[in-house]
Amino acid sequence: MDIQTHLIKKTANSPKVCTNCDNQITKGEVYHLEEGINEHIHSLLARSFCSNCYAKYGEKKLLKGNE
């Protein structure tokens, strides 16, 4: 079963790691969080991407990793 997802812009309230490049996302930094369009994705499964990866690859290419 495929869950359709998109990325939403968030501000980190705690340090995170980019799923794509493994760089640190620091508290207060803007990042992009994966979110289900019609279904909820558990926060432990949702992927986080730093702004650099988002700018470099875009939403479609980053999310394609799970298809």
C-alpha positions as CSV (number, residue, x, y, z in Angstrom):
1,M,0.0,0.0,0.0
2,D,1.5,3.3,-1.1
3,I,0.9,6.4,1.0
4,Q,1.1,9.6,-1.0
5,T,3.3,12.2,0.6
6,H,4.5,15.8,0.2
7,L,7.0,18.0,2.0
8,I,6.0,20.8,4.4
9,K,8.3,23.6,5.5
10,K,9.0,23.5,9.3
11,T,11.3,25.1,11.8
12,A,13.2,22.6,13.9
13,N,12.4,22.7,17.6
14,S,15.1,20.2,18.3
15,P,18.2,19.0,16.3
16,K,17.5,16.6,13.4
17,V,19.5,14.9,10.7
18,C,18.8,15.2,7.0
19,T,17.6,11.9,5.5
20,N,19.3,12.6,2.3
21,C,22.8,14.0,3.2
22,D,23.1,13.1,6.9
23,N,23.9,16.8,7.7
24,Q,22.8,18.2,11.1
25,I,19.6,20.3,11.0
26,T,20.0,22.6,14.1
27,K,17.3,23.9,16.4
28,G,15.6,27.0,14.8
29,E,16.7,26.0,11.2
30,V,14.2,25.6,8.5
31,Y,13.8,22.1,7.0
32,H,11.2,20.1,5.1
33,L,9.3,17.3,6.7
34,E,7.5,14.5,4.9
35,E,3.8,14.4,5.6
36,G,1.0,12.2,4.3
37,I,-1.5,13.8,2.0
38,N,-4.5,11.7,2.9
39,E,-3.0,9.5,5.6
40,H,-1.0,10.2,8.7
41,I,2.7,9.1,8.7
42,H,4.1,8.3,12.1
43,S,6.7,10.8,13.1
44,L,9.3,8.0,13.4
45,L,8.8,7.1,9.7
46,A,8.5,10.6,8.3
47,R,11.7,11.8,6.6
48,S,13.3,15.2,7.2
49,F,15.3,17.1,4.5
50,C,17.6,20.1,5.0
51,S,17.0,23.3,3.0
52,N,20.1,22.6,0.9
53,C,18.9,19.3,-0.3
54,Y,15.4,20.6,-0.9
55,A,16.9,23.5,-3.0
56,K,19.3,21.2,-4.9
57,Y,17.0,18.3,-5.6
58,G,13.4,19.5,-5.1
59,E,10.4,17.7,-3.6
60,K,9.8,15.1,-6.3
61,K,13.4,13.8,-6.4
62,L,13.7,13.6,-2.6
63,L,10.4,11.7,-2.2
64,K,11.1,9.4,-5.1
65,G,13.5,7.4,-2.8
66,N,10.5,5.4,-1.4
67,E,8.9,4.5,-4.6
